[in-house]
Amino acid sequence: MRQDIHKNIYRRQMIEMANEAMKQIIIPASIIQNMPNDTELGNLVRTMYIERCKDAKAHIDYIKSLN
């Protein structure tokens, strides 16, 4: 029983962390410097953000399936 409580706490924390990960991304300076224009940079940032959200949602679904 006590073990189940710890598992549930851990799972909730993992879900919270995944939700937080969807709120921001870090772009390395080298990527920003190597982009020829702001339009391409914006497209890259958007693509990176969409992928991060997909990964986080997949992780959340996986954690929820463990119950």
Secondary structure, DSSP 8 states (H G I E B T S, - for coil): -HHHHHHHHHHHHHHHHHHHHTT-----HHHHHH-SSHHHHHHHHHHHHHHHHHHHHHHHHHHHHT-
